[in-house]
Amino acid sequence: MPLPSPYPNLLDGPSVASTIPSSELHRVFRDAGERERISGVPVTKLHVGEPYFTPPPEVAQALAEAVTAGRTDYTAVEGLLELRERLVEKLADQNGVDTDVSRLFVTPGSCQGLAALMQAVAEPDAEILLPELHWPIHLQQALLAGLRPVFYPLGRDYRTDPKSVLAASTANTRVLLINSPANPTGAVLDTATLSTLIDMARARGWQVISDEAYEHFVFDDEHVSTASLEWDVPVSERIVHSSYSFSKSLAMTGYRLGYVSTANDRTAHAFRIVQEANLIAMSTPVQYAGLEALRLGHVVRENRAMVLSNRDAVLPAVRDAGLLPELPAGGWYAVLDVAPTGLTAEEFATGLLETRNVAVVPGTGFALMPRLDARGRVITVEPAPWSRHLIRIAMCVAPSVLRSGVRELLEFARERPGTAR
Ligand SMILES: Cc1ncc(COP(=O)(O)O)c(C=O)c1O
């Protein structure tokens, strides 16, 4: 006989986490690996944001030296002071962001920094505004933090229109997520749009989380850090919390190194508590690697040039085939619309993998719209109908891989009955 629950109202159903959809990215990752294993034929991987350029050797050396020299004790929960001081300087010099070591935290990848930020700002029943086409991990993080996601529509070019953000907001809105350059769309927001969004947020008492993982991959303009627009605002009135990463700029994906600058001391305090509970501390040797990486600005510029050259060499053919409205203005990805083939994204991705050994991600995985119960558990989840012909490809892969993968993709598309060109 089941024991009576001491918490009958809490334990009468599944946990919130168990109801959250797994990321489509991870599913495709597994499918591609499985296909390689069974067929023995290598899959052309356009699905994953893993760069072909590698972390600089100086960074690996700094990591090894830290380990062999025994610099392996716990650091403070905020991270190594020396690294945080350098990051404060970097943010001031390169991003125009005014911060202080007391508000700056080193994190194990920016993914964890973003999750911790959401936990730090979450309030009961609070809503977070996410772009309707978003990185699926933002959605998972919001749900885990207890924030209720509300989606704002994007324009034809996938850029954020402040009017649509306002129209989607409600009396319960507390947080606005901005991701520029964006994953998956590559959309980049300009100063005017960011200023309007911050003014709107401040007037309504919202917090802003600015995910700038792709800050160094803006192709046609300069990157604008959202928090730079608060330079003149007193610290206690600032609302923009920013997250940055070493993964993209220096290809340090597996090092797991990122950092967060909280807007004000209140959020810094809450963030510290979240990290005390989640981390104890960052990996110490990895932070020494980060110190070395900060000296390598030229590598960051070279990495940007490689992705830009990939974009310009390969994506115009996709645009000319009618599958890509515009070249992405930033980031590592492009969102293709395969509607002219008459196939859904799922059919396209499966067919491409099975017949041409090329892996891409269906865009539906970036447009999931969950419905929640009163406690924040997901009851149903459906992709937005307009996403059913979208797929995402990564353009940070080796030029030869991108060229051959896209050639196969275009041939596959041309063979479909509905394809015009
Ligand atoms: C938009 C966005 N933000 C954050 C991250 C997290 O990167 P990391 O945890 O490696 O710093 C990613 C990784 O793909 C991303 O696409």
The ligand as a Tripos MOL2 file, in Angstrom:
@<TRIPOS>MOLECULE
LIG
   16    16     1     0     0
SMALL
NO_CHARGES

@<TRIPOS>ATOM
      1 C1         22.8660   31.5410  -28.1390 C.3       1 LIG1
      2 C2         23.8200   30.7550  -27.3220 C.ar      1 LIG1
      3 N1         24.0640   31.1700  -26.0780 N.ar      1 LIG1
      4 C3         24.8960   30.4930  -25.2800 C.ar      1 LIG1
      5 C4         25.5250   29.3480  -25.7210 C.ar      1 LIG1
      6 C5         26.3610   28.5980  -24.7430 C.3       1 LIG1
      7 O1         27.6710   28.4590  -25.0630 O.3       1 LIG1
      8 P1         28.7380   27.9930  -23.9780 P.3       1 LIG1
      9 O2         28.0090   27.3920  -22.8200 O.co2     1 LIG1
     10 O3         29.5900   27.0140  -24.6690 O.co2     1 LIG1
     11 O4         29.4520   29.2440  -23.5470 O.co2     1 LIG1
     12 C6         25.3010   28.8740  -27.0130 C.ar      1 LIG1
     13 C7         25.9300   27.6370  -27.4990 C.2       1 LIG1
     14 O5         25.6330   27.1030  -28.5280 O.2       1 LIG1
     15 C8         24.4180   29.6010  -27.8350 C.ar      1 LIG1
     16 O6         24.1590   29.2160  -29.0770 O.3       1 LIG1
@<TRIPOS>BOND
     1     1     2 1
     2     2     3 ar
     3     2    15 ar
     4     3     4 ar
     5     4     5 ar
     6     5     6 1
     7     5    12 ar
     8     6     7 1
     9     7     8 1
    10     8     9 2
    11     8    10 1
    12     8    11 1
    13    12    13 1
    14    12    15 ar
    15    13    14 2
    16    15    16 1
@<TRIPOS>SUBSTRUCTURE
     1 LIG1         1 GROUP 0 **** ****
